[in-house]
Structures are given as structure tokens and as C-alpha cells.
């Protein structure tokens, strides 16, 4: 028996990733820039056990099967090839926030799974290689291997099978940033991100425009981050989210709910009154509001009536933390 536990934080993409290269390997079609959030965390334990006859996966105490289990098995299969062993594993994972609802649980989940599986298998991977392993299951998970502000470039335009890992861009304190995560439902979202991206690419008349504008948004935002310009980064994050959702909306994919749009309206009203508040959304109905420390209490009070709860988060300095027989990584 070989066992390890890993913890990873979810991240939100400020410059959005939406769409994949047409070839195999789960390579993103556009670059992205994210920030890790200290309040959203996944803990995963992997136990390779020769007595098992198949892989097992429990998420938040519930045994999983179907596509959810298949994605975990696929990552474990890659690890088994590297460790040259057919040994099956028991995986237990838990989130401290709603799962599969648009709060990046796949990012923190597969980052933690990759870190724990590599350690339990005894593989000598650096963080870049762990990031690439996580990306092959969830592109956003590549970014959760690191703390602070992180980029993930687009995959090559031609079919390939190369290492593509995320890279740290700036420390967690590069901006005076707080994120108010406005949770509007505890339910799982109606369509998963991968299926939604496929539909957007196939059916949206705006997808080509998204592919053209997203790299420019990423480059401009990265420059603003290097200047430590909160308002420019945050306003560009809102623009990136709106462009992403516009391309999906045109394919009939609508993640927003009445509560979502009410929150977006409140953020615009706050800005009209001189408060530097900006909204972003991932592939789900929840709204993440970007503010500075001084404005947290005021903005939170304005938003709480439109959400079932508000999670206050700060940029996390922590990347994936792995614990095994040797101690912390």
C-alpha cells in the first residue's frame, strides 16, 4: 500500500479559458490568467492497494461512477504507465465548497489528485510535470498547482503531444484584491464545461470572434498585472467573462440565473456610485465580485440579499500541498 494526501485551492480565470484544440490531449485553444483563492479548497487522498480489483472514487463521502469516475481513472492510468504498475487505487476527495456548480472544483480536484497520485506512486515529478498531468484531465487544474497569479498558454495549433504546464506570473500580493464569491445555488450545473465548450465551438457564430479577442485580452491583462493596476485588471476580467459567456450564449448555453443577473446589475450600480467593484463568472451561475480590501464590507452588504451565501476569499500563496510518508512537499 502506497498512500499520499494533497490539498489544492480552486482558482478563477481572470482572462478566461474557453475552448479546446481540436486534437486529442486536452490543450486549451486560448491562453488564460488566473488567481488562486484561499477559501476554496479540495483535499484528496490516493491509496494504491494491490488488493483492489478496480479503481474506487468517493467525492464528499459519496461513491462515484460513470463519467466522474472515468475522469479519475484516466489520470490514474497515466500515473500507472509512469510507475510501470497495474495497481488500482482508492481515491477519497472532499471540497469545502459546492461541487460541479461552476466554482472550479475540477481545478482544485484534479490538481490535488495529480499531486497525491504522483507522490503515492513514488514518481519524481517536478511541479511543471504535475501541472501537465493535471491539465490533461482539466485544463484549469494545471493552474491550481501554483499559488498566486498563474498563466496557462494555448496549445500549439497543430496536433501534438507535448508538455504544457501552467506558469506562475505574479505573487499572491501583487494586487490589493479580494473576491466575494456569491453562491446562488448548491445544485450542480446543467451542462459540464467540456460539453459546453464543444457546443460553443460547433454552434456559436461568435466562437471565431472569441478565439480572436481572448489572446489580446490575456496579453493586456498580464501587462496590467505587472503594473499592479487593480482597476485595469478587474475591468478586463469582467470584459473577458462577458465575451466568453456571449460566445456560449449564442450556442444556447446559458449558465446565468435570475439571481446571477441581479448580482451583475448590483455590481454595475455600485460602480456608478463610485465603488471599484467588477464581476466575473466561470461556467456556472455564481458571480465572483472583485474588490479592494477597503470596499469588502460595503460591497458584501449590498450583495448578500441576492445570494444564498457569500464566501470572502483572498489570493492564496499556496500551490498544491502534498503529504506522504516523507512529510510535506
Secondary structure, 3 states (H helix, E strand, C coil): CEEEEEEEEEEEEEECCCCECCCCCCCECCCEEEEEEEEEEEEEEEEECCCCCCCEEEECCEECCHHHHHHHHHHHHHHHHHHCCCCCEEEEEEECCCCCCCCCHHHHHHHHHHHHHHHHHCCCCCHHHHHHHHHCCCHHHHHHHCCCEEEECCCCCCCCCCCCCCEEEECCCCCCCEEEEEECCCCCCCCCHHHHHHHHHHHCCCHHHHHHHHHHHHHHHHHHHHCCCHHHHHHHHHHHHHHHHHHHHCCCCCCCCHHHHHHHHHHHHHHHCCCCCEEECCCCCCEEEEECHHHHHHHHHHHHHHCCEEEEEEECCCCCEEEECCEEC
